[in-house]
Amino acid sequence: MRAIVMGAGIGGLAATLSLRRAGWEVTLVEQTPRFTEIGAGIQLAPNATRVLRRLGLLDEVAAQSTRPSRLSFRTWSDGAEICHYPLGREAEDAFGAPYLQAHRADLHQALAAAVPPESVRLDTSVVGIGQDDKSARVTTAAGERLEADLVVAADGVRSAARQWLFGADKALYSGTAAYRALLPAAEVADLDLPDFALWLGPGRHFVHYWVRRGDLLNVVGAVGTEAAQESWTARAEPAEALRAYDGWEPRVLTILERAGSMLRYGIHTRAPLARWNTGRVTLLGDSAHAMVPFQAQGAAQALVDAAVLGDTLAGVAPADVPDALDRYVRRRLATATRVQAGSARAGEDYHLPDGPEARARDARMAADAAGDGFGAHAAAWPVDPLDERTP
Ligand SMILES: Cc1cc2nc3c(=O)[nH]c(=O)nc-3n(C[C@H](O)[C@H](O)[C@H](O)COP(=O)(O)OP(=O)(O)OC[C@H]3O[C@@H](n4cnc5c(N)ncnc54)[C@H](O)[C@@H]3O)c2cc1C
């Protein structure tokens, strides 16, 4: 059985590995001339790390990651702790896998290194996908046609495949821009920062956590703003982020001052679809369900898609691929759509103006934490159709 995977992001790489484990021969086609990931942190919740374990990569990724002991929610103005949720041993025991914080390049590299080089076609843009009863095919920019039993389009939030399969719909700007930076630990050593904190304020929030075993502080400021480009490399105006956090607790401002010129990523999403597949072709990852990152679940959902895809397609005969893809989508779509909506709700909740609603939110979160809860962001962690275990 042969598959073509379009896109070597986290989703496409994991799908390649998962299908290979299931006995498929896979050609991974990526438009960039070399494997690349941007310099930023990524949180790997237990549903993501469970998939890494299945792929045999958990130890390698964990060795380069940080394991936060807790997530501390803070108030924007004075830094008072609203509540904290456990993320260390308690979360690992409850959810069956650790919570890790990694450098994206380390994760990407671990996934990419596990794919045999002869299975990869770099510098190859897919410009079309076609199929008939017997096979599916992609056309490349160089005019080549590659044929297989299955095509998986993991081409990200700006997916062209999604348009080819289901008609015109575009990536939608979420109304929030993410200001990003990585700071060497020595530059913030005097600030006595918590392991992992999420500061909540009107119209914006601020997140920081350690990556590379504590060598780097990953900083993300999420700010409601009218328009921003979907680009991992676009620079904000100097001091733009600092101005956006005017009046916040001094440590937040100090981090932003020391970060200097930050990168600005306009967070885009995709509307939920009623289906991801047609015949022998399916979407996977952000192309299917790009979401706001406020519960750190986009890549996690892509990893779970990949695991379920491999599991569903193991041992399938060529003629049965379309039915197997129906089963894959049935196993994934409702959960991914729920996580998309939950992530959007988290953003609204985090950005409430000061007042009764924000106080009610804080009281709710504190009660949840006092009652041994893991927080609303943990709703997606136990949901792994390969392992239905719930805490
Ligand atoms: C600020 C921010 C923070 C985030 N933090 C987290 C987090 O902490 N945890 C988490 O789980 N998720 C997080 N996410 C979400 C996560 O980054 C994405 O969900 C994930 O990277 C999606 O992976 P993907 O493989 O589906 O798509 P992508 O990573 O976008 O990969 C798509 C690939 O397809 C290739 N491609 C596109 N078109 C073509 C073509 N025509 N031919 C060939 N190749 C093509 C691209 O070059 C690219 O390599 C965050 C997102 C943002 C914006």
The ligand as an SDF file (V2000), in Angstrom:
LIG
                    3D

 53 58  0  0  0  0  0  0  0  0999 V2000
    1.6660   31.1450   18.4030 C   0  0  0  0  0  0  0  0  0  0  0  0
    1.3210   29.6830   18.3000 C   0  0  0  0  0  0  0  0  0  0  0  0
    1.6190   28.8330   19.3430 C   0  0  0  0  0  0  0  0  0  0  0  0
    1.2650   27.4810   19.2660 C   0  0  0  0  0  0  0  0  0  0  0  0
    1.5540   26.6690   20.3220 N   0  0  0  0  0  0  0  0  0  0  0  0
    1.1740   25.3800   20.2940 C   0  0  0  0  0  0  0  0  0  0  0  0
    1.4440   24.5140   21.4090 C   0  0  0  0  0  0  0  0  0  0  0  0
    2.0390   24.9480   22.3980 O   0  0  0  0  0  0  0  0  0  0  0  0
    1.0400   23.2160   21.3350 N   0  0  0  0  0  0  0  0  0  0  0  0
    0.3700   22.7160   20.2400 C   0  0  0  0  0  0  0  0  0  0  0  0
   -0.0100   21.5190   20.2410 O   0  0  0  0  0  0  0  0  0  0  0  0
    0.1080   23.4980   19.1580 N   0  0  0  0  0  0  0  0  0  0  0  0
    0.4980   24.8100   19.1630 C   0  0  0  0  0  0  0  0  0  0  0  0
    0.2560   25.6010   18.0690 N   0  0  0  0  0  0  0  0  0  0  0  0
   -0.3940   25.0130   16.8670 C   0  0  0  0  0  0  0  0  0  0  0  0
    0.6250   24.2990   15.9890 C   0  0  0  0  0  0  0  0  0  0  0  0
    1.6930   25.1570   15.6790 O   0  0  0  0  0  0  0  0  0  0  0  0
   -0.0310   23.8360   14.6830 C   0  0  0  0  0  0  0  0  0  0  0  0
   -1.2910   23.2670   14.9570 O   0  0  0  0  0  0  0  0  0  0  0  0
    0.8270   22.7770   13.9740 C   0  0  0  0  0  0  0  0  0  0  0  0
    2.1160   23.2790   13.7240 O   0  0  0  0  0  0  0  0  0  0  0  0
    0.1700   22.3420   12.6750 C   0  0  0  0  0  0  0  0  0  0  0  0
    0.9880   21.4070   12.0150 O   0  0  0  0  0  0  0  0  0  0  0  0
    0.6410   20.9460   10.5300 P   0  0  0  0  0  0  0  0  0  0  0  0
    1.6570   19.9030   10.2040 O   0  0  0  0  0  0  0  0  0  0  0  0
   -0.7930   20.6170   10.3970 O   0  0  0  0  0  0  0  0  0  0  0  0
    0.8670   22.2540    9.6260 O   0  0  0  0  0  0  0  0  0  0  0  0
    2.2010   23.0810    9.3250 P   0  0  0  0  0  0  0  0  0  0  0  0
    3.1490   23.0210   10.4390 O   0  0  0  0  0  0  0  0  0  0  0  0
    1.7540   24.4190    8.8520 O   0  0  0  0  0  0  0  0  0  0  0  0
    2.8830   22.3050    8.1150 O   0  0  0  0  0  0  0  0  0  0  0  0
    2.3950   22.3790    6.7950 C   0  0  0  0  0  0  0  0  0  0  0  0
    3.5290   21.9690    5.8500 C   0  0  0  0  0  0  0  0  0  0  0  0
    2.9970   21.8130    4.5440 O   0  0  0  0  0  0  0  0  0  0  0  0
    3.9140   22.3680    3.6130 C   0  0  0  0  0  0  0  0  0  0  0  0
    3.1530   22.7090    2.4140 N   0  0  0  0  0  0  0  0  0  0  0  0
    2.1680   23.6350    2.3020 C   0  0  0  0  0  0  0  0  0  0  0  0
    1.7030   23.6860    1.0540 N   0  0  0  0  0  0  0  0  0  0  0  0
    2.4120   22.7600    0.3480 C   0  0  0  0  0  0  0  0  0  0  0  0
    2.3910   22.3590   -1.0330 C   0  0  0  0  0  0  0  0  0  0  0  0
    1.5560   22.9070   -1.9270 N   0  0  0  0  0  0  0  0  0  0  0  0
    3.2440   21.3670   -1.4180 N   0  0  0  0  0  0  0  0  0  0  0  0
    4.0930   20.8000   -0.5410 C   0  0  0  0  0  0  0  0  0  0  0  0
    4.1570   21.1580    0.7750 N   0  0  0  0  0  0  0  0  0  0  0  0
    3.3250   22.1330    1.2090 C   0  0  0  0  0  0  0  0  0  0  0  0
    4.4720   23.5700    4.3600 C   0  0  0  0  0  0  0  0  0  0  0  0
    5.6820   24.0320    3.8010 O   0  0  0  0  0  0  0  0  0  0  0  0
    4.6330   23.0040    5.7500 C   0  0  0  0  0  0  0  0  0  0  0  0
    5.8850   22.3780    5.9280 O   0  0  0  0  0  0  0  0  0  0  0  0
    0.6070   26.9580   18.1210 C   0  0  0  0  0  0  0  0  0  0  0  0
    0.3130   27.8140   17.0550 C   0  0  0  0  0  0  0  0  0  0  0  0
    0.6590   29.1610   17.1530 C   0  0  0  0  0  0  0  0  0  0  0  0
    0.3020   30.0630   15.9990 C   0  0  0  0  0  0  0  0  0  0  0  0
  1  2  1  0
  2  3  1  0
  2 52  2  0
  3  4  2  0
  4  5  1  0
  4 50  1  0
  5  6  2  0
  6  7  1  0
  6 13  1  0
  7  8  2  0
  7  9  1  0
  9 10  1  0
 10 11  2  0
 10 12  1  0
 12 13  2  0
 13 14  1  0
 14 15  1  0
 14 50  1  0
 15 16  1  0
 16 17  1  0
 16 18  1  0
 18 19  1  0
 18 20  1  0
 20 21  1  0
 20 22  1  0
 22 23  1  0
 23 24  1  0
 24 25  2  0
 24 26  1  0
 24 27  1  0
 27 28  1  0
 28 29  2  0
 28 30  1  0
 28 31  1  0
 31 32  1  0
 32 33  1  0
 33 34  1  0
 33 48  1  0
 34 35  1  0
 35 36  1  0
 35 46  1  0
 36 37  1  0
 36 45  1  0
 37 38  2  0
 38 39  1  0
 39 40  1  0
 39 45  2  0
 40 41  1  0
 40 42  2  0
 42 43  1  0
 43 44  2  0
 44 45  1  0
 46 47  1  0
 46 48  1  0
 48 49  1  0
 50 51  2  0
 51 52  1  0
 52 53  1  0
M  END
$$$$
